[in-house]
């Protein structure tokens, strides 16, 4: 009798699934068209700009009606009956619908009584500011995070990275005071653009020659390296765009400890590599609508951890460059929550900075101002990177001798831009 029932169930599923798939295909086509018609503004770095671009009450209501309808329509589908690619679309639509409904709840309140002028003192100073920060944290990082959780996560990362810096110091044999004094010596800096160019080209050559050790796909377009000319980006040591890595050498000497980690993060196997792999991934029309910065920046920061396997970080000071920037990233995480959610003053943030970072006071106020202007964005680097590191170790333990680092990286990268929870699903899919 059980066999008969099982056969009936399988037959029913076989008949229902094609019909479900066809209906879901029509639903996703309608979703893509409807979503594009809404002309939803892109996520902006500046919370002030984001709030300024909230539409009229009618436009907000139109979006609200759309996503409420999508939520109701989604309930009619059983993900178990969908194909793998359709399940991806289902999860993306469900994820985006949840986030957009949360945003629209806030925007509905905003358009009822918008302030005459948007405060530039931080997101916490605008009406419903803490709720806005909760939403922005989810949008930038992941739907399942909370401010308290991220604050504790940041504290843990501060201690972890400080431990790595101390390990490097011990390798040098110098006392703490002598070590930090030595880091300011002229030998670590240059104002010669040709020297900087040659050094980045050398790092590129070494990394490309070792890429096969960690990645299946090693056919990567050669990353161009040029001196940056965008003065407005002078505060960052380098950036990536148009298949080119730009290093910024303006009025201050260039820190040589930045060559290795910065090339890896912005170039290969960081953003340049990831974007080229993503461009060849087969993704649906639904997936093409969205880009997840928490995954992109998390990958860039994770890639820095691969430096030794890629043949760089040849001296303790080369490796230190990575950790010196990583301690800044780590400290910014609790500061972000503190300033934008707990209501810290600039002085409280500065005290926290000085307690945990030595020798970089010159950029502290710049970073505090950035965090106030761009709430939640700085969390993306650390959170995404640590998720990837943890998943790698979990998979290594699970697979044992069968673990293959190239396979892990394929699981992470070969599916295009996705929310972190979906990246995790791909990592652990059998």
C-alpha positions as CSV (number, residue, x, y, z in Angstrom):
1,X,0.0,0.0,0.0
2,X,2.8,2.4,0.9
3,X,4.5,1.7,-2.4
4,X,1.2,2.5,-4.3
5,X,0.9,5.8,-2.3
6,X,4.5,6.7,-3.0
7,X,4.0,6.0,-6.7
8,X,0.9,8.2,-6.8
9,X,2.8,11.0,-5.0
10,X,5.6,10.9,-7.5
11,X,3.2,10.8,-10.5
12,X,1.3,13.8,-9.1
13,X,4.5,15.7,-8.5
14,X,5.6,14.9,-12.1
15,X,2.4,16.3,-13.4
16,X,2.3,19.4,-11.2
17,X,5.9,20.5,-11.5
18,X,5.8,21.4,-15.3
19,X,2.7,23.4,-14.8
20,X,4.2,25.2,-11.7
21,X,7.4,25.9,-13.6
22,X,5.4,27.4,-16.5
23,X,3.4,29.6,-14.2
24,X,6.5,30.7,-12.3
25,X,8.2,31.6,-15.6
26,X,5.3,33.9,-16.4
27,X,5.4,35.3,-12.9
28,X,9.1,36.1,-13.0
29,X,8.7,37.8,-16.4
30,X,6.0,40.0,-15.0
31,X,8.1,40.7,-11.9
32,X,11.1,41.9,-14.0
33,X,8.9,44.1,-16.2
34,X,7.1,45.6,-13.2
35,X,10.2,46.1,-11.1
36,X,11.9,48.0,-14.0
37,X,8.8,50.2,-14.5
38,X,9.2,51.4,-10.8
39,X,12.6,53.0,-11.5
40,X,13.7,52.4,-7.9
41,X,16.8,54.6,-7.2
42,X,20.1,52.7,-6.7
43,X,21.3,52.3,-3.1
44,X,23.4,55.4,-2.4
45,X,26.5,55.8,-0.2
46,X,25.1,59.1,1.3
47,X,22.1,58.7,3.5
48,X,21.2,62.3,2.8
49,X,21.1,61.7,-1.0
50,X,19.1,58.5,-0.4
51,X,16.5,60.4,1.6
52,X,16.4,63.2,-0.9
53,X,15.5,60.7,-3.7
54,X,12.5,59.3,-2.0
55,X,9.6,59.7,-4.4
56,X,6.2,61.3,-4.0
57,X,3.5,59.7,-1.8
58,X,2.0,58.3,-5.0
59,X,5.2,56.8,-6.1
60,X,5.8,55.2,-2.7
61,X,2.3,53.8,-2.7
62,X,2.8,52.4,-6.2
63,X,5.9,50.5,-5.1
64,X,4.1,49.3,-1.9
65,X,1.2,47.9,-4.0
66,X,3.7,46.2,-6.3
67,X,5.7,44.4,-3.6
68,X,2.6,43.5,-1.5
69,X,1.2,41.9,-4.7
70,X,4.4,40.1,-5.3
71,X,4.4,38.7,-1.8
72,X,0.9,37.3,-2.2
73,X,1.8,35.8,-5.6
74,X,4.9,34.1,-4.2
75,X,2.8,32.3,-1.6
76,X,1.1,30.4,-4.5
77,X,4.4,28.6,-5.4
78,X,6.0,25.7,-3.7
79,X,9.8,26.1,-4.1
80,X,10.2,22.3,-3.9
81,X,8.5,21.9,-7.3
82,X,10.7,24.5,-9.1
83,X,13.9,23.9,-11.0
84,X,17.2,25.0,-9.5
85,X,17.4,28.2,-11.5
86,X,13.8,29.0,-10.6
87,X,14.5,28.4,-6.9
88,X,17.3,31.0,-7.2
89,X,14.8,33.5,-8.7
90,X,12.2,32.6,-6.0
91,X,14.7,33.3,-3.2
92,X,15.9,36.5,-4.8
93,X,12.4,37.8,-5.3
94,X,11.4,36.8,-1.7
95,X,14.6,38.5,-0.3
96,X,14.2,41.7,-2.3
97,X,10.4,41.9,-1.6
98,X,11.1,41.7,2.2
99,X,13.8,44.4,2.1
100,X,11.7,46.7,-0.1
101,X,8.7,46.4,2.0
102,X,10.8,47.4,5.1
103,X,12.1,50.4,3.2
104,X,8.7,51.4,2.0
105,X,7.2,51.2,5.5
106,X,9.9,53.8,6.5
107,X,9.3,55.9,3.3
108,X,5.5,55.9,3.9
109,X,6.1,57.6,7.3
110,X,8.7,59.9,5.8
111,X,6.5,61.3,3.0
112,X,3.7,62.0,5.5
113,X,5.8,64.6,7.3
114,X,9.2,65.2,5.6
115,X,11.6,67.6,7.3
116,X,12.2,70.9,5.8
117,X,15.9,70.1,5.7
118,X,17.6,66.8,6.1
119,X,20.1,66.8,9.0
120,X,23.7,66.1,8.0
121,X,24.6,65.2,11.5
122,X,24.2,61.4,10.9
123,X,21.3,59.1,10.2
124,X,20.5,58.9,13.9
125,X,19.5,62.6,13.8
126,X,16.8,62.3,11.2
127,X,13.2,61.2,12.0
128,X,13.0,57.5,12.7
129,X,16.8,57.5,12.3
130,X,17.5,54.3,14.3
131,X,14.9,52.3,12.2
132,X,16.5,53.7,9.0
133,X,19.9,52.5,10.2
134,X,18.5,49.0,10.9
135,X,17.2,48.9,7.4
136,X,20.4,50.2,5.8
137,X,22.5,47.6,7.7
138,X,20.3,44.9,6.2
139,X,20.5,46.4,2.7
140,X,24.2,46.9,2.7
141,X,25.2,43.7,4.6
142,X,22.5,41.0,5.0
143,X,18.8,40.7,5.8
144,X,19.5,38.7,9.0
145,X,21.8,41.1,10.8
146,X,21.1,43.4,13.7
147,X,23.0,46.4,15.1
148,X,23.8,44.6,18.4
149,X,25.0,41.5,16.6
150,X,27.2,43.6,14.3
151,X,28.7,45.6,17.2
152,X,29.8,42.4,19.0
153,X,31.1,41.0,15.7
154,X,33.2,44.1,15.2
155,X,34.7,43.9,18.7
156,X,35.7,40.3,18.0
157,X,37.4,41.3,14.8
158,X,39.3,44.1,16.4
159,X,40.8,41.6,18.9
160,X,41.5,39.0,16.1
161,X,43.3,41.5,13.9
162,X,45.3,43.0,16.8
163,X,46.5,39.5,17.5
164,X,47.8,39.3,13.9
165,X,49.6,42.6,14.2
166,X,51.3,41.5,17.4
167,X,52.4,38.3,15.8
168,X,54.1,40.3,13.0
169,X,55.8,42.5,15.6
170,X,57.2,39.5,17.3
171,X,58.6,38.3,14.0
172,X,60.6,41.5,13.7
173,X,62.1,41.1,17.2
174,X,61.4,44.8,18.0
175,X,59.9,46.2,21.1
176,X,56.4,47.7,20.7
177,X,57.7,51.3,20.8
178,X,60.6,50.5,18.5
179,X,58.3,48.7,16.1
180,X,55.8,51.5,15.6
181,X,58.6,54.0,15.4
182,X,60.3,51.9,12.6
183,X,57.1,51.9,10.6
184,X,57.5,55.6,9.9
185,X,61.0,55.2,8.6
186,X,61.7,56.6,5.1
187,X,62.5,53.2,3.7
188,X,58.8,52.3,3.7
189,X,57.7,55.3,1.6
190,X,58.3,56.6,-1.9
191,X,57.2,59.6,-4.0
192,X,58.5,58.1,-7.3
193,X,55.5,57.1,-9.5
194,X,57.7,54.9,-11.6
195,X,58.8,52.9,-8.5
196,X,55.1,52.5,-7.5
197,X,54.2,51.5,-11.0
198,X,57.0,48.9,-11.2
199,X,56.1,47.5,-7.7
200,X,52.5,47.0,-8.5
201,X,53.4,45.4,-11.8
202,X,55.7,43.0,-10.0
203,X,52.9,42.1,-7.6
204,X,50.7,41.5,-10.6
205,X,53.2,39.2,-12.2
206,X,53.7,37.1,-9.0
207,X,49.9,36.8,-8.3
208,X,49.1,35.8,-11.9
209,X,51.8,33.2,-11.9
210,X,50.4,31.6,-8.7
211,X,46.7,31.9,-9.5
212,X,46.5,28.2,-10.6
213,X,47.2,27.1,-7.1
214,X,43.9,28.4,-5.8
215,X,41.5,28.9,-8.7
216,X,40.2,26.7,-11.5
217,X,39.7,29.6,-13.9
218,X,43.0,31.3,-14.5
219,X,42.2,33.0,-17.9
220,X,41.8,36.5,-16.6
221,X,42.2,39.6,-18.8
222,X,45.4,41.3,-17.8
223,X,44.6,44.0,-15.3
224,X,45.9,47.4,-16.4
225,X,47.8,49.5,-13.8
226,X,47.8,53.3,-13.9
227,X,48.3,56.3,-11.7
228,X,45.0,57.7,-10.6
229,X,44.0,61.2,-11.6
230,X,40.7,61.6,-9.6
231,X,41.6,64.1,-6.9
232,X,38.3,63.5,-5.1
233,X,39.4,59.9,-4.4
234,X,42.8,60.9,-3.1
235,X,42.0,59.6,0.4
236,X,42.0,56.0,-0.7
237,X,45.3,54.4,-1.7
238,X,43.8,52.8,-4.9
239,X,40.6,51.7,-6.6
240,X,39.4,49.6,-9.5
241,X,37.3,50.5,-12.6
242,X,37.1,49.7,-16.3
243,X,39.5,46.8,-16.0
244,X,42.1,49.1,-14.5
245,X,43.7,49.3,-11.1
246,X,44.5,52.9,-10.2
247,X,47.0,53.8,-7.4
248,X,46.7,57.3,-5.9
249,X,49.9,59.1,-5.6
250,X,49.3,62.8,-5.1
251,X,50.9,65.1,-2.4
252,X,51.9,62.4,0.1
253,X,54.6,59.7,-0.2
254,X,53.2,56.2,-1.0
255,X,53.3,53.5,1.6
256,X,55.1,50.5,0.2
257,X,53.3,48.2,2.6
258,X,50.2,48.7,0.5
259,X,51.5,47.1,-2.7
260,X,50.5,43.5,-2.1
261,X,47.2,43.6,-0.2
262,X,45.8,46.5,-2.3
263,X,46.5,44.8,-5.6
264,X,44.9,41.6,-4.4
265,X,41.8,43.4,-3.1
266,X,41.1,45.7,-6.0
267,X,42.6,43.5,-8.7
268,X,43.3,39.8,-8.7
269,X,41.8,37.7,-7.2
270,X,39.7,40.5,-5.8
271,X,37.3,42.8,-7.7
272,X,38.8,42.4,-11.2
273,X,38.8,38.7,-11.0
274,X,35.4,38.4,-9.4
275,X,33.8,40.7,-11.9
276,X,35.2,38.8,-14.8
277,X,34.0,35.5,-13.4
278,X,30.6,37.0,-12.8
279,X,30.4,38.3,-16.4
280,X,30.6,34.7,-17.7
281,X,28.1,33.3,-15.2
282,X,24.7,32.3,-16.6
283,X,22.2,34.3,-14.6
284,X,18.5,35.0,-15.0
285,X,16.8,38.2,-15.9
286,X,15.7,38.4,-12.2
287,X,19.3,38.2,-11.0
288,X,20.5,40.8,-13.4
289,X,18.3,43.3,-11.6
290,X,20.4,43.2,-8.4
291,X,23.9,43.7,-7.2
292,X,25.1,42.8,-3.7
293,X,27.9,45.0,-2.4
294,X,28.1,42.9,0.8
295,X,29.3,39.9,-1.3
296,X,31.6,42.0,-3.6
297,X,33.4,43.8,-0.8
298,X,33.4,40.7,1.4
299,X,35.1,38.8,-1.4
300,X,37.7,41.6,-1.9
301,X,38.6,41.5,1.8
302,X,38.6,37.7,1.9
303,X,41.0,37.6,-1.1
304,X,43.6,39.5,0.9
305,X,43.9,36.5,3.2
306,X,45.2,34.4,0.3
307,X,48.4,36.5,-0.1
308,X,51.0,34.0,1.0
309,X,49.5,31.3,-1.2
310,X,49.7,33.7,-4.1
311,X,53.4,34.3,-3.5
312,X,53.3,37.8,-2.0
313,X,53.6,39.0,1.6
314,X,57.3,37.9,1.4
315,X,58.3,40.0,4.4
316,X,56.6,40.6,7.8
317,X,56.2,44.2,6.7
318,X,54.4,43.3,3.5
319,X,52.0,41.2,5.5
320,X,51.7,44.0,8.1
321,X,50.3,46.3,5.4
322,X,47.3,44.1,5.1
323,X,46.7,44.0,8.9
324,X,47.2,47.7,9.3
325,X,44.4,48.4,6.9
326,X,42.3,45.6,8.3
327,X,42.5,47.0,11.9
328,X,41.0,50.2,10.4
329,X,38.2,48.2,8.8
330,X,37.6,46.3,12.0
331,X,37.5,49.3,14.3
332,X,35.1,51.0,11.9
333,X,32.5,48.3,12.5
334,X,31.7,49.0,16.2
335,X,32.2,52.7,15.4
336,X,29.5,52.5,12.7
337,X,27.0,51.0,15.1
338,X,28.1,53.3,17.9
339,X,27.8,56.5,15.9
340,X,24.7,55.6,13.8
341,X,22.6,53.6,16.3
342,X,23.9,54.0,19.9
343,X,24.4,57.7,19.6
344,X,28.1,58.0,20.2
345,X,29.7,61.4,20.0
346,X,32.7,62.0,17.7
347,X,34.8,62.1,20.8
348,X,33.6,58.7,22.0
349,X,34.4,57.3,18.5
350,X,37.9,58.9,18.5
351,X,38.6,57.5,22.0
352,X,37.6,54.0,20.7
353,X,39.9,54.5,17.7
354,X,42.9,55.5,19.8
355,X,42.3,52.7,22.2
356,X,42.6,50.1,19.4
357,X,44.7,51.7,16.6
358,X,48.2,52.9,17.0
359,X,50.0,55.3,14.6
360,X,47.0,56.2,12.4
361,X,45.4,59.1,14.3
362,X,45.8,61.3,11.2
363,X,42.9,59.6,9.4
364,X,40.6,59.0,12.5
365,X,38.4,62.1,12.0
366,X,38.2,61.4,8.3
367,X,36.9,57.9,9.0
368,X,34.4,59.2,11.6
369,X,33.0,61.7,9.2
370,X,32.7,59.0,6.5
371,X,30.8,56.7,8.8
372,X,28.3,59.5,9.6
373,X,27.8,60.3,5.9
374,X,27.7,56.7,4.7
375,X,26.0,54.6,7.4
376,X,26.5,50.8,7.3
377,X,28.7,50.7,4.2
378,X,32.0,50.1,6.1
379,X,30.5,46.9,7.6
380,X,30.4,45.2,4.2
381,X,34.2,44.4,4.0
382,X,34.5,42.7,7.3
383,X,31.2,40.8,7.6
384,X,31.4,39.3,4.1
385,X,35.0,38.3,4.5
386,X,34.6,36.5,7.8
387,X,31.5,34.6,6.5
388,X,33.7,33.3,3.6
389,X,36.5,32.4,6.0
390,X,34.1,30.5,8.3
391,X,32.4,28.7,5.5
392,X,35.7,27.6,4.1
393,X,36.7,26.1,7.4
394,X,33.3,24.4,7.9
395,X,33.5,22.9,4.4
396,X,37.1,21.8,5.0
397,X,36.0,19.9,8.2
398,X,33.0,18.5,6.5
399,X,34.8,17.2,3.4
400,X,38.1,16.3,5.1
401,X,40.7,15.0,2.6
402,X,38.2,15.6,-0.2
403,X,38.3,19.4,0.4
404,X,39.6,21.3,-2.6
405,X,40.2,25.1,-2.4
406,X,39.6,25.5,-6.1
407,X,36.2,23.9,-5.7
408,X,35.4,26.1,-2.8
409,X,36.2,29.3,-4.8
410,X,34.1,28.0,-7.7
411,X,31.1,27.5,-5.3
412,X,31.5,31.0,-4.1
413,X,32.1,32.8,-7.4
414,X,30.5,30.9,-10.3
415,X,26.9,32.0,-9.6
416,X,27.1,35.7,-10.0
417,X,26.2,38.4,-7.5
418,X,23.9,37.0,-4.7
419,X,22.9,37.8,-1.1
420,X,25.3,36.2,1.3
421,X,22.7,33.6,2.5
422,X,22.5,32.3,-1.1
423,X,26.2,32.3,-1.5
424,X,26.3,30.0,1.6
425,X,23.7,27.7,0.1
426,X,25.9,27.3,-3.0
427,X,29.0,26.6,-0.8
428,X,27.3,23.7,1.0
429,X,25.2,22.3,-1.8
430,X,26.0,18.6,-2.4
